[in-house]
Amino acid sequence: MARRPDPRPRHQQIAAELRAEIMSGALRPGERLPSTPLLVTRFEAANATIQRALQSLKDEGFVRGHAGKGVFVRERRQFVVEATAYKPPATGGYGYELLQVGETTPPHDVAAALATPDGESVILRHRLMLHDGEPVELSWSYYPLDIAAGSPLGGCGKIPGGAPRALADLGFPERRFEDRISVRQPTVDEAEGLDLPADVPVFRQFRVVYSDSQRPVEVSILVKGGHLYELSYAGQPEEGGSRRT
């Protein structure tokens, strides 16, 4: 039994049900959605409520309307973003725009992860990642000043091989990274930068990259829209370890 009723407006509830069916494959790419009268009957809702639900899905890119034919599921499945440390530009349609580079005082959680004393500056690289020209991710990457100052990480140019190559050249190869992932509503800058429809949440990855001796050498905050993307992780269980069930 539910602890409390779903407080969302009825059109948001209906959009959520249809969205889940599209994401699960119950409604396949290119498939025509049931007609409005059928949706009215199924959800016991007014015609206007159904239209608002469909408009939300259109705004998010889940469905497309074709005059005189109906409403159809988008042709492609949810775009899968591999949660790797770096994606080479021009590989698989990826590209980057460098939005800001320079010294800054990091947020408290970043400073703590980098073991940077309060008030001490770090190097920030703020970027927009694109896929086939569409915004996919905003990132803020922070590097200790004693590592990055005067290096390509502190410059305004793009870095061949990205930050992993630059860190390795500086003597701090990436050995592993840890992610914490949360979901929240976007800030104004995030909503505008990622061209998000209304009411779409974002994934927030808080990534700490470690080099030798477990030294943290990079902290990145990665923000992606939650409507058209999935995060993909791959790994192996530790030898002799067990899997939770």
Secondary structure by P-SEA (a helix, b strand, c coil): cccccccccaaaaaaaaaaaaaaacccccccccccaaaaaaaacccaaaaaaaaaaaaaaccccccccccccccccccccccccccccccccbbbbbbcccccccccaaaaaaacccccbbbbbbbbbbbccccccbbbbbbbbccccccccccccccccccaaaaaaaacccccbbbbbbbbbbbcaaaaaaacccccbbbbbbbbbbbcccccccbbbbbbbbcccbbbbbbbbccccccccc
